[in-house]
Amino acid sequence: MLAEAVSSLALLLPVMLIIVFVAIQGSNAYVIARHMNQGAMIAARSLAEEYLVNNDIVTDSAAQDAIFSEIRLKDMISDNSQFTIPNGGWQTATDPKTVTVICTYLPGVGNPANPPFPNPDILGLGGNFKISMSATYRILE
């Protein structure tokens, strides 16, 4: 009976450890996604508010970068390269006017650098994961 218990434990323990590891990494990915969504919403709102004062922000990448530089979330958003405005992100000719921003988690960028994901990266899959979220904000005039 002791031999059966030990063999059962030897089979179940690795499976249980894998399940726990996947659950931890899945919850970490969820937290990163929520932070990317928050960053995209803040950036889109800030760009929409700036548009009311300065319509040239649509084409002024330096002004956009200045806004992106103000948005930082510890260990999540630490560099302007994490923000992009997709093609068609500025909808100013139609009603309602909107701006869309995409925020992407980039491990190892920024100062201080974002932590790696997944961590630990046992299978070396870190470069294959892209966690991006977008937000669209209405420009109120």
C-alpha positions as a printed Julia matrix, in Angstrom:
141×3 Matrix{Float64}:
   0.0    0.0     0.0
   2.87   2.37    0.74
   4.34   1.67   -2.7
   1.01   2.55   -4.36
   0.8    5.82   -2.4
   4.34   6.8    -3.33
   3.8    5.98   -7.02
   0.51   7.91   -7.05
   2.21  10.87   -5.43
   5.08  10.67   -7.93
   2.56  10.91  -10.76
   0.24  13.53   -9.28
   2.79  15.92   -7.79
   4.26  17.07  -11.16
   0.77  17.5   -12.6
  -0.31  19.55   -9.6
   2.83  21.71   -9.83
   2.16  22.37  -13.52
  -1.45  23.34  -12.76
  -0.31  25.74  -10.02
   2.38  27.25  -12.3
  -0.12  27.78  -15.14
  -2.64  29.35  -12.75
  -0.02  31.76  -11.4
   1.15  32.75  -14.89
  -2.45  33.12  -16.09
  -3.3   35.43  -13.22
  -0.1   37.4   -13.88
  -1.11  37.79  -17.55
  -4.54  39.02  -16.44
  -2.98  41.64  -14.15
  -0.67  42.81  -16.96
  -3.64  43.04  -19.37
  -5.62  45.15  -16.88
  -2.67  47.51  -16.46
  -2.23  47.8   -20.23
  -5.93  48.61  -20.53
  -5.63  51.26  -17.82
  -2.6   52.8   -19.54
  -4.38  52.85  -22.91
  -7.45  54.51  -21.36
  -5.36  57.18  -19.64
  -3.42  57.88  -22.84
  -6.56  58.07  -25.01
  -8.29  60.4   -22.53
  -5.21  62.62  -22.28
  -4.88  62.83  -26.07
  -8.59  63.65  -26.42
  -8.31  66.43  -23.84
  -5.2   67.83  -25.55
  -6.98  67.76  -28.92
  -9.48  70.3   -27.59
  -6.63  72.72  -26.92
  -4.29  71.77  -29.77
  -5.75  70.19  -32.93
  -2.21  69.66  -34.27
  -1.68  66.84  -31.76
  -3.05  64.49  -34.43
   0.17  64.81  -36.44
   2.57  66.08  -33.77
   4.43  62.99  -32.54
   6.56  65.05  -30.13
   3.42  66.33  -28.38
   2.03  62.8   -28.28
   5.29  61.54  -26.76
   5.12  64.3   -24.15
   1.71  63.0   -23.09
   2.87  59.38  -23.13
   5.87  60.34  -20.97
   3.5   61.3   -18.16
   1.89  57.85  -18.04
   3.86  55.37  -15.97
   2.72  52.32  -14.0
   5.38  50.64  -11.88
   6.74  47.45  -13.49
   4.13  47.69  -16.27
   4.43  50.9   -18.29
   7.88  52.45  -18.23
   8.55  53.59  -21.8
   6.82  55.55  -24.57
   7.47  52.7   -27.01
   4.67  50.79  -25.29
   2.1   53.19  -26.76
   0.94  53.24  -30.37
  -1.84  54.98  -32.2
  -3.02  52.59  -34.92
  -3.78  53.61  -38.5
  -7.15  55.31  -38.3
  -6.69  55.86  -34.56
  -7.63  59.5   -34.91
 -11.23  59.79  -36.13
 -11.7   63.55  -36.38
 -13.63  63.79  -39.64
 -16.6   61.74  -38.44
 -19.02  62.16  -35.6
 -18.33  61.2   -32.88
 -14.68  62.18  -32.95
 -12.49  59.6   -31.23
  -8.9   58.64  -30.55
  -7.67  55.06  -30.09
  -4.47  54.06  -28.3
  -2.87  50.62  -27.98
  -0.68  49.84  -24.98
   1.59  46.77  -25.17
   3.57  45.09  -22.41
   7.23  45.0   -23.41
   9.44  43.04  -20.99
  12.89  44.52  -20.44
  12.18  48.03  -21.75
  12.18  51.29  -19.84
  13.97  52.58  -16.83
  13.53  50.69  -14.58
  13.03  47.8   -16.98
   9.74  45.91  -17.01
  10.07  42.42  -15.52
  10.09  39.39  -17.84
   6.91  37.51  -18.65
   6.39  34.62  -18.11
   8.6   34.52  -15.08
  10.29  32.09  -14.76
  10.39  31.38  -18.47
  11.03  27.65  -18.24
  10.23  26.87  -21.88
  11.79  30.0   -23.39
   8.47  31.28  -24.73
   8.76  34.86  -23.47
   9.3   36.37  -26.91
   6.09  34.78  -28.2
   3.78  36.52  -25.74
   2.36  39.95  -26.58
  -0.11  41.42  -24.15
  -1.79  44.46  -25.72
  -4.93  46.34  -24.9
  -6.59  49.21  -26.72
  -8.85  52.0   -25.6
 -10.97  54.44  -27.57
 -11.96  57.75  -26.07
 -14.53  60.17  -27.42
 -13.39  63.71  -28.07
 -16.01  65.92  -26.47
 -16.3   69.39  -27.95
